[in-house]
Amino acid sequence: MANKKLIEHMLKDIPVLSTHQHHLESEKHGELDLQKVFSTSYVGWCSVPTGPSREERQTWLDGIRTNSYFVWLEKAIKYIYNTEKITGQNWDAISRRISEAHQGKDYHINLLKEKGNYIGLLEDCFWDTGSDVGYHEFITPVYRLDLWMTGFHPESVNAIGCSIHQTFKETVTDFDTYLDKFKEEITRRRGSIAALKCAMAYERDLHFKEPSYSSAKSVYGKHPSKVSA
């Protein structure tokens, strides 16, 4: 027990620089409650709380409690908000505590610094790639390439339904203009991003062959229904 407490004390003094975050904007944190904490975390990949009654919540908790994502998220909730084990009985009280705490605009950033000992983080803002969500002095963006890799047609979208063509002010109908826009974008971002990220492993295998310019150009502009994997 003494060694455990010593290790915990040492860990609390170690500064943290996170290399993988999907940190939300301040206004999104203002909407947080216990339901949203679970449904927008990796816990939600496994199961999402369904009903509002104490009995339904307790049934969900009993089914998810041994999942590792839930175990560590509950530990964090207990530590940050000074709560007990989450139950169907105390769910609403814990949820209110979370919601009230996050009404402060910078609370979500301050708790990372004060509770997590963060000194900074790399942000994969996949819904607005390259964004520092308004905290450039603390958050360094990573730029996702996925939108460009799936951008051969305006109706070709990535895994979350977005197309790079949604950001263009005019219709880009030829491949060379598309490549020029890509080069301009990466050049423009160089001063603010830390890295490029490819998350295509969620959508395909990792066997990337070296493509030719002509084969890529031949696909550009074709409707997704006309293009094979």
N, C-alpha and C positions, 0 to 999 in steps of 0.2 A: 504494500500500500504506500509506503514511504517513497519507493522508487517511482511508482506511478504518479504521485503528486509532484515529485521532482521533475519528471519528464513533462508533465502538463505545464509546469511553471516555465521550463525552458522553451517549450513550443510557443507559449504566449509572447515570448520576447523576440521571436524570430520574425523579421520583416518578410512580407509576402508580396511577390510580384506574379500575378496570375497571368498565364499565357493563353487562357481560353475562357472567355466570358461572352454571354449574350445578354448584356445588361440593358434593361429597359430605360426609356426616357422618364423624366421626373413625373410627368402627368400619369403615366401608366402605374407608377408606384403608388400614387395617390388613390388608385382604385383597388389596391390589394386588400384581400381578406384571406381567411384560411382556405376557402374554396379555391380561390385563384392561385394561391401559393402552390397548392397541390396540382391543380390542373395545368399550370404553365411550367411546372418543373418536370424532371425526368420521371417522377412518380406518375405523372399523367400518361406517360408512355405505356405504363403497365395497367393502370386502372384509374378512373376518375370518380370522385364521390358523386353519387347519384341523387339521393333523396334528401329533403330538408329535415326530416324527423330525427330525433335522437336515436331511435331504433335503427333506422336506415344507415345513419352515419356510423353507429357502433358496429353494425354488420360489415360495412366497408372497412373500417379500421381493423377488425379482427382478421379480415382476409388479406390485408396489405402489410400488416405490422412487421412481418419478418423479412419483407423485401429490403434489400440493402439501400436502395434509394430512399425509401421511407425512413429507415433506421437513422440514417445520418441527417436527413432533413429535420426529423423530429428533434434530434439532439441540438441542431442549430436553433430551432424555434425556441426550445426550452432555455438555451443559453442567452439568446438575444433578447427575448421578451420576458424572461424570468417566470416561466410557466411550469406546470406539472405535466405529467404524461397526458397526451391528448385522448379524450374519450368523447363519446356521444353526449355525455352530460355537460362537460365543460367547453365543448366546441364553440358555442356562440360567444362565451366570455373571452376565449383566446382570440377568436376572430376579431372581436371589437378592439382588443388590445393592439393587434397588428394594424388594423385600419386606422386607429387614432394616431399611432406612432408615425405612420407614413403620410400624414397630412402635412408635415413639415417638408418643404421643397427639397432640401438637401439632406434629409434624414438618411436616405438610402446610401448616399456616398459616405456620410459620417460614420454610419455603423460599419461599413467596410474598413474604414481607417481605425476606428476605436475598438470594435469587437473582433475584427479579423486581422488587424495589424497590417492591412494592405498599404503598400507604398505606390501602387499603380497596377494597371491591368491592360491586357491586349483585348480589344473588343471586336468580336465577329458579329456585327450588326447586320445579319443576313437580310433583314427586311428593308434596310436603308444602307447598303454596303458602303464602307468608308467613313461612316459617321462616328463621331466621338460622343454622341448623345448629349452634347452641351457641356462636357467637362474635359476640355482639351489639355488642361494642366495635370490631369490625373489619369485620363483614359487615352490610349493610343490605338487607333483603328487598324484593323486588318481588312484587306480588300478581297472580296470573293470574286472569283472568275466565272462562277457558274452561269450567271446571266448571259455572259458573252459566249459561252460554250454552247448554249441552247438557243442562240439568237439568230438562227438561219432564216427564220420567218416570224413576222409579228405575232402569229398565233401559236408559235412554239414557246412554251413556258417551262420554268424550272419546277422543282418539287413543290414549291409553295404558291404556284400559280402566277409568277411574275415574269415579265419579259423586258429585256433591255430596251426594246423599241418604245416602251412606255415613257422612257426618259428623253427620247429624241424629239426635237422641235419640228422636224420634217420627216417625211417618209424616206427611208434609206433603201433604195431598190437594187443597188449594185454592191458587189462584194468588196471592191477596192475602197469605196467610201466607208463601208463598215469597218474594214481594217484600219483606215485612217482615224476613224472615230475612237477605236480601241486604243491606238497609240496615243492619241491626244488625251484620252481619259487617264491612262496610266501615268503619262508625263505630268499631267496636272496634279495628280494625287501624290507624286513621289515625296513631296515635302512633308506630308501629313501621315502617311501609312507606314507601318512597320514591316508588313509582309503581304504576300499574295497567298490566298487560300483557294484550294480546289476541293469542294465537298461532293464531287461527282461519285465518290465511292458509295454514297447512299442510293445511287440510281443505276449504276452499271458496274461491270467488273473493272479491275485495275490494269488490264492489258491494253495500254495505249500504244497503238502503232504510230510510226512517223507518217503524218499525212502529207500529201502533195498539195501544192497550191491549186492545181487544176481540179482535183477531186473535191476539195473544199468549195471551190467556186461553183462547181456543178450542182452542189446541194443548195447553195444560197438562193433564197427566194422561193423554194419549193414548199408547198403546204406540208405540215407534219404527217398527214395521212399518205403522202406520196414518198416519204423517206423511210428507208429501212433502218434498223438498229445499226 
